[in-house]
Amino acid sequence: MSSYSPVFFLDPITNKEELNEKLSKKDQRLHNPLKAPTTDVSISPLFYDPIVLKFTNVMMKGGNKERVREVKRRLFENMKNLQIEKWHKASEIDRSQIECNPVTIFKQAVDNCKPVLITVRVVKGGVAYRVPVCAKENERQFRAMKWIIDSCRDKERRIPMEEKLTLKIMDAYSNQGKAVRKKQELHKICESNRAYARLRYI
């Protein structure tokens, strides 16, 4: 249902390296029009990241996206400050092992919380079974982000959301915390119900 014809219109460029490259004479971008970028891409095309955008949308409540973007900005700032402080206190040998890029830390924390298996409800003979199945990538990513955000909302409201998220993401980055435990609990449930795996094709 797109208003752009796939024959004539090309996708917008959001990669910084591609934008800095010179166009060749045979490049289609010299002759074909480009699609209009989305709102998030047009705001910051050089720093656009689909995983960070997905996390922003999952965390949003009541459609207040500007508030969530401000929380995300402060979250990355806090993580950067924490890692730089560790970097200054570490010795010359240990400094190379400290990651200071907050986006890299965030992505690694989400990967550490992603479940490999999930359970689905299958009814057979009037009995409901929790059948373990392999999770799709979108489902794995959503569950990991949801667990991180829910673990922050369980805490008291006096602490700002960005500070709670900083602690939880740094814990998940180290394979610790409530979100990682939820993943492990889900895997234990799948392991205990592995006898019902034959029902996943029904």
C-alpha positions in Angstrom: 0.0 0.0 0.0 3.0 2.3 -0.5 2.5 5.6 -2.4 5.9 5.1 -4.0 6.4 3.0 -7.1 9.2 0.4 -6.5 10.3 0.9 -10.1 11.2 4.6 -10.0 11.7 5.5 -6.3 14.8 4.5 -4.4 15.2 4.0 -0.6 16.7 6.9 1.4 20.3 6.7 2.5 20.9 6.7 6.2 24.5 5.4 6.4 27.1 8.1 7.0 29.8 6.4 5.0 27.5 6.1 1.9 26.6 9.8 2.2 30.3 10.8 2.2 31.1 8.8 -0.9 31.0 10.4 -4.3 28.4 9.2 -6.8 29.5 7.5 -10.0 28.1 8.5 -13.3 26.1 5.2 -13.5 24.6 5.6 -10.1 20.8 5.5 -10.2 20.5 8.1 -7.5 21.5 10.8 -10.1 18.4 10.1 -12.1 15.8 8.4 -9.9 13.9 10.2 -7.1 14.3 9.0 -3.5 11.6 8.1 -1.1 10.9 10.6 1.7 12.6 9.4 4.9 10.6 8.6 8.0 10.3 11.0 10.9 13.0 9.4 12.9 15.4 9.2 9.9 14.8 12.8 8.9 15.5 14.0 12.5 18.9 12.3 12.7 19.7 10.3 9.6 23.4 9.8 10.5 22.6 8.2 13.9 19.5 6.3 12.9 19.4 2.8 14.4 16.3 0.5 14.0 17.0 -1.4 17.3 17.2 1.9 19.3 14.0 3.1 17.5 12.3 -0.2 18.4 13.3 0.2 22.1 11.9 3.8 22.0 8.5 2.5 20.7 8.3 -0.3 23.2 9.1 2.0 26.1 6.5 4.7 25.0 3.3 5.0 27.0 0.4 7.2 26.0 2.0 8.4 22.7 4.5 10.7 24.5 7.4 10.0 22.3 9.3 13.2 23.0 9.5 12.3 26.7 10.8 8.8 25.8 13.5 10.3 23.5 14.7 12.5 26.3 14.9 9.5 28.6 16.8 7.6 25.9 19.3 10.5 25.5 19.9 10.7 29.2 20.2 6.9 29.4 23.0 6.8 26.7 24.7 9.8 28.4 24.7 8.0 31.8 26.1 4.8 30.3 28.8 6.8 28.5 29.8 8.6 31.8 29.9 5.3 33.7 32.2 3.6 31.2 34.5 6.6 30.9 34.8 6.7 34.6 35.8 3.0 34.6 38.2 3.7 31.8 40.0 6.4 33.7 40.3 4.2 36.8 41.5 1.1 34.9 45.1 0.3 34.1 46.6 0.7 30.7 46.1 -3.1 30.0 42.5 -3.2 31.1 41.4 -0.1 29.2 41.3 -1.9 25.8 38.6 -4.2 27.2 36.2 -1.4 28.4 33.5 -0.5 25.8 32.6 3.2 25.9 30.1 3.3 23.0 26.6 3.3 24.7 24.9 2.0 21.5 27.2 -1.1 21.5 26.6 -1.7 25.2 22.8 -1.4 24.7 22.8 -3.9 21.8 24.9 -6.4 23.7 22.6 -6.1 26.7 19.5 -6.8 24.5 21.3 -9.8 22.9 22.1 -11.2 26.3 18.4 -11.1 27.2 17.0 -12.6 24.0 15.4 -16.1 24.6 16.2 -18.9 22.2 13.0 -20.8 22.9 9.5 -19.7 23.9 6.3 -21.6 24.8 3.0 -21.6 22.8 -0.4 -22.8 23.9 -1.5 -25.9 22.0 -4.9 -27.6 22.8 -5.2 -31.3 22.0 -8.0 -33.5 23.2 -9.4 -30.8 25.4 -6.1 -30.4 27.2 -3.9 -27.3 26.9 -0.1 -27.9 26.6 2.8 -25.4 26.8 4.8 -26.4 23.8 8.4 -25.1 23.4 9.2 -23.7 20.0 12.0 -21.7 18.4 11.4 -18.0 18.8 11.5 -15.7 15.7 14.0 -12.8 15.8 11.3 -10.1 16.2 9.7 -12.0 19.1 13.1 -12.5 20.8 14.0 -8.8 20.4 10.6 -7.7 21.7 10.7 -9.9 24.8 14.2 -8.9 25.7 13.3 -5.2 25.5 10.1 -5.7 27.4 11.8 -7.6 30.2 14.3 -4.8 30.6 11.6 -2.1 30.7 9.3 -4.1 33.1 12.2 -4.7 35.5 12.6 -0.9 35.7 9.0 -0.2 36.3 8.8 -2.6 39.2 11.1 -0.3 41.2 9.9 2.7 43.1 9.0 5.8 41.1 11.2 8.2 43.0 14.2 7.1 41.0 14.2 8.6 37.5 13.5 6.2 34.6 16.9 6.8 32.9 18.8 5.9 36.1 16.9 2.7 36.5 17.4 1.8 32.9 21.1 2.5 33.2 21.5 0.1 36.1 19.4 -2.7 34.4 21.1 -2.4 31.0 24.6 -2.5 32.6 23.5 -5.6 34.5 22.2 -7.2 31.3 25.5 -6.2 29.6 27.3 -8.3 32.3 24.7 -11.2 31.9 23.1 -10.4 35.3 19.9 -8.8 36.5 16.2 -9.6 36.4 15.8 -9.6 32.6 18.5 -12.3 32.2 16.9 -14.3 35.0 13.5 -14.2 33.2 15.2 -15.5 30.1 16.7 -18.4 32.1 13.4 -19.1 33.8 11.7 -19.3 30.4 14.4 -21.7 29.1 13.8 -23.9 32.2 10.1 -24.0 31.5 10.9 -25.0 27.9 13.3 -27.7 29.1 10.7 -29.2 31.5 8.1 -29.3 28.7 10.4 -30.7 26.0 8.3 -33.9 25.9 5.5 -31.8 24.3 7.8 -30.6 21.5 6.2 -33.1 19.1 2.9 -31.2 19.3 4.4 -28.0 17.8 3.4 -29.0 14.2 -0.2 -29.7 15.1 
